[in-house]
Amino acid sequence: PLPQLHLQDSNIVSMVFEHHGEPVLLSEFGFGTGFLKKFAAGGTSIQDGGMGDVPSLWISGVTHDVFFPGTSPRLAGNTLVWEADGVTYRLEGHSLGQADALALARSLTRH
């Protein structure tokens, strides 16, 4: 069966699905371009996401806090964030590696 979509507010749609036996969270934000901004504390690494011309960030290391407008903060694992066609995407999973995240993102993005 297809994963159930969750509408957090009018700008965020998310789904949880299984990849290699582990849960992965995919969120789509209608915030548009220029939303990629992340502050990191020790133990969290932020680097280019590896999606070529598509703006992207790979966030890995220790579990980090995530804050979104109008929501309570929560903890997140390894994360790939990218922008495509005016939409921001966030793919995260505690055991998700960058190679798997990139393969999943490319399968979801029309480029």
C-alpha positions, 0 to 999 in steps of 0.5 A: 500500500502507498504511505499515508500523507499527513498535512501538518498545515497548508505548507507541509505535507509528510509521509513515512515509508520504509527503506531497507527495513528502516522508517524514513520521513519525507516532507514537502514544504511550500515555502519556495526557494531560499529556505535552506538554512541550518545552524549546527552544534558540535557533532552535527555535520552540514555539507553540500547535499551532492545533487549537482545543480539542485540546491541541497544540504546533507546533515549528519552526525548526532541527532539534531533539533528541527524547528519549523514555523508554528510547530514544536521542535523535535529530534531528527537523524541524518537528513537530505534537504533540497529545493526543486521547482519552487518546493523544499523537500526534507528526507530523513532517517536515523540510519539513512546514509547519504548515498541512499538519500541521494538515490531516493531524492533523485527518484522523486525529483524530475531532473 
